[in-house]
Amino acid sequence: MRPNLKRPEGKAPGGPTNFKKEIIIIAVADIIQFPSRDEKGIRFINDFVLAANARMHTVYHTSSKGDASWESTGDPDAFSREPKFATQHPGGTVEALEFLEDWTGVDSILLIGSCDKLGYIVEGTPCTPMQLVPSYTSNNEGTYFTLNWQADGKTSQFPGYYEGNLTFSEPIKATSNTIIVDGEIGKMVQLPSADTTAEISFSELNNVKHNDRITLIGGGGNDPYTLANGGTGTTIILKNGTNWTSLENSIITLRYYDAGATKYLIEENRK
């Protein structure tokens, strides 16, 4: 059934957007898993997973100048929109010019956060990436770079919404099939290569909250580790009870569910 559209919560839901002071950008070339959307087509259900040594990057901007507006066009049966985001970076530093040199012409994904929401609006996809088109102003009214990201083409898809893990450093590197997760360090785990099969288990889950996601990245080997239903301490629940094998660069995302005495890790998606 199609949904109704109710009034959003809050005293002034139609008020100005309070953007976070940093936006997040990801180079498309660094992505080995672009997250999929749920059945309603907006919320992402798994994580961005990046190649080895890659990470997400942040851009400080004058948040009051941020503009994530877009318009849609098209005749019936030909709907499309052109994603875009514009903002300003203050000053005229050499470091800002170096940033422009490195990022202009790079296919990118933007994660745009606001102070009144937990997640991020996502603009751009691998098929319709965002491209930076900058300009510069230096006069008696101000000194700043205008940062315009615009899509490399049009799309019929609306922006996505991401509440998954952010990657500003390399994944946690497990040394065996026994995994320790500390949510304050990270919730992505790179498994090692294995020549003798063994079942993956979670010995500790520290600083992990109900509804957090944990993503495992396969390490391969002649006889990779496997993840199966069940377990002690933390119960694993896999779709259709099908084991996951830690093949090189295979990925599984699990949702942490705290049921009090029993803790669960429930499969959301695998690749």
Secondary structure, 3 states (H helix, E strand, C coil): CCCCCCCCCCCCCCCCCCECCEEEEEEHHHEEECCCECCCCCEECCCCEECCCCCCEEEECCHHHCECCCCEECCCCCCEECCEEEEEEECCCHHHHHHHHHHCCCCEEEEEEECCCCCEEEECCCCCCEEEEEEEEEECCEEEEEEEEEECCCECCCCEEECCCCCCCCCEECCCCEEEEECCCCCEEECCCCCCCCECEEEEEECCCCCCEEEEECCCCCCCCEECCECCCEEEECHHHCCEECCCCCEEEEEEEECCCCEEEEEEEEC
